[in-house]
Amino acid sequence: MTSATSSSEVEPVEPQSLKKLSFKSLKRALDLFSPTHSHLAPPDPHSKRIRTTHKVLVEYGGIKLSTSQAPRQANSAAQGQAQPGPSNALALPGPGDSKDPQKGGPQNALVVGPTMPSTASNDRGFTGKSTAVISASSGSSERNLSTAALMERMPSKWPRPDWHAPWKNYRVISGHLGWVRSVAVDPSNTWFCTGSADRTIKIWDLASGRLKLTLTGHIEQIRGLAVSSKHTYMFSAGDDKQVKCWDLEQNKVIRSYHGHLSGVYCLALHPTIDILLTGGRDSVCRVWDIRSKMQIHALSGHDNTVCSVFTRATDPQVVTGSHDSTIKMWDLRYGKTMSTLTNHKKSVRAMAQHPKEQAFASASADNIKKFSLPKGEFFHNMLSQQKTIINTMAVNEEGVMVTGGDNGSLWFWDWKSGHNFQQAQTIVQPGSLDSEAGIYACTYDVTGSRLITCEADKTIKMWKEDETATPETHPLNFRPPKDIRRF
C-alpha cells in the first residue's frame, strides 16, 4: 500500500531548457572523467606491464606526463615526496640526453614521442629524432589536447614519379580522306600502317613520313590493324564485318576470316602461336587460326561490344574490355572465362599492357586503372581524371603512358606513380571543325621514342620527347594523394 502511494506521488519534473540540460550532462561527464586533483591515481601494476606502441598522456596532480615518467612520479609520491607544481617549461631531448629526459631540463617538462616505435627507443623514452613537444600549462587540465598534436604525420607511401621530358608534336601527315581509326607499326621499325574511315589502308615511311602504298579492299571504315612479327602478313578488321589477311610481298588479300555478325572493333595477334583475336559489336571475341581460316573459339560472355583486346604468351592469354564496363580474362585452352573485373563504371574502350612489368592499364570515361597480371588485382587509379571518353592508350618501356581522348586531349602519365606530368591538346587542321579533334588510335614505335596518333581531322601526328627539357626547366609538380581511390 505504501509502495503504491509512493509511486503515485512522483515529484513533478521541473521544465528545463536544452541549454541547462546540456550543461548538466557536461558537468556529469567532467565529474566522471576528470581526475581528482587532491589525490594521486592509485598505482595499477597490470597497466604497468602493458607496453603500448605510443606514449599516452597521464595526469598526476595537474601535471601531464608521458607514460615513461608516470610510474616514477607515482613511486616517488608513494614514498611521501612532495610533488612540484605545474609549470610551462618545455624540453626537447637531444641525442646526448635522450636516455634520461629529466636530465638537463625541468623535471615536469612534457615530451611526447612519435606514434610509431623508434628503432633507438628504450624504457624511458624515445630518441630526440622527430619528437613533438607540448606545453603542460597550468590551465590545461580542463582542455583536451587534440589528436593531431599527439600524432606524428606519417610520410606518404606513394611512390615518387620518375622525371620524364615533355613530348612535342614534330610532324603532321595528311593523306587520308576520312577519320584515321587505327595504326600499327612494323616490327622492323621502318614503316607503319594506318586504317581510315575512307576505307583504305595506307603504309607510311616511319623516318620521313612519306606515303609508300595505299591498299583498298574494305567497304567500311577500318578499326583494327596488326602486323605479324613472324610472317610478311598484315591483318585488318572493319565495320564491314570482314577480317582480312594481307600478304605484303604481293600487296593483296590472301585470306578472309568470316564469322562476325557485326562490325569488328579491335584486333590482336598472339605473340607465340599463329592465332588472331578479333572483337566486335556482336559481343564476342573470336579466335582464328591464321593459316586455316578456321574459328578456334568464340569467347562469349560479354553483354555488349568488345572494343579492346590484348594477348600474352602466358595465362591469362587473352584479356578483353567491353562496353558492358567489364574486363574479362580468358583461358585460351578451354575458351572459358578465368575472371571478370568489374572495377570500371563505363565502357572499357582502351587497354595497354606494360612491355616489361606483369601489369596492364585500362581506360574508361570514369577513370584509368592499373591491374596486375595474371590475377587481375587492382593496383590503383591514375591520380587525375581526363574527364572525356578515352579511345586509346599506349605504354613504352620507360614507363610513359599516353591516353588519347575524344576531345583531342593527349595526356602523358608516369606509369609507376600514376602522376599526370603533361597535358597536350591536339590542334585541328585548318578547315576542320573544332569538334573533329578526337584521337582514335595511338601507338609507340618499336624503340618507344616516337609516338604516332591518328585523329578525327584526317591527319596522323607524330610526337617525340623534347631534347632541350631538363628537370630544372620542367620541374616535377607532384603531390602524393591522401588515399588510394578504389572506384
Sequence and secondary structure as in RCSB ss.txt:
>XXXX:A:sequence
MTSATSSSEVEPVEPQSLKKLSFKSLKRALDLFSPTHSHLAPPDPHSKRIRTTHKVLVEYGGIKLSTSQAPRQAN
SAAQGQAQPGPSNALALPGPGDSKDPQKGGPQNALVVGPTMPSTASNDRGFTGKSTAVISASSGSSERNLSTAAL
MERMPSKWPRPDWHAPWKNYRVISGHLGWVRSVAVDPSNTWFCTGSADRTIKIWDLASGRLKLTLTGHIEQIRGL
AVSSKHTYMFSAGDDKQVKCWDLEQNKVIRSYHGHLSGVYCLALHPTIDILLTGGRDSVCRVWDIRSKMQIHALS
GHDNTVCSVFTRATDPQVVTGSHDSTIKMWDLRYGKTMSTLTNHKKSVRAMAQHPKEQAFASASADNIKKFSLPK
GEFFHNMLSQQKTIINTMAVNEEGVMVTGGDNGSLWFWDWKSGHNFQQAQTIVQPGSLDSEAGIYACTYDVTGSR
LITCEADKTIKMWKEDETATPETHPLNFRPPKDIRRF
>XXXX:A:secstr
 HHHHHHHS        HHHHHHHHHHHHHHHHS  SSS     HHHHH   SS   EEETTEEE TTTHHHHHH
HHHTT              STTSS TTTTS TT   B  SS  TT  SS   STT B     TTTTSS   HHHH
S      S        EEEEEEEE  SS EEEEEE TTSSEEEEEETTSEEEEEETTT  EEEEEE  SS EEEE
EE SSSSEEEEEETTS EEEEETTTTEEEEEE   SS EEEEEE SSSSEEEEEETTSEEEEEETTT  EEEEEE
  SS EEEEEE SSSS EEEEETTS EEEEETTTTEEEEEE   SS   EEEE SSSSEEEEE SS EEEEETTT
  EEEE SS   S EEEEEE TTSEEEEEETTSEEEEEETTT  EEEEEE    TTS TT   EEEEEE TTSSE
EEEEETTSEEEEEEE TT  TTTS       SS    
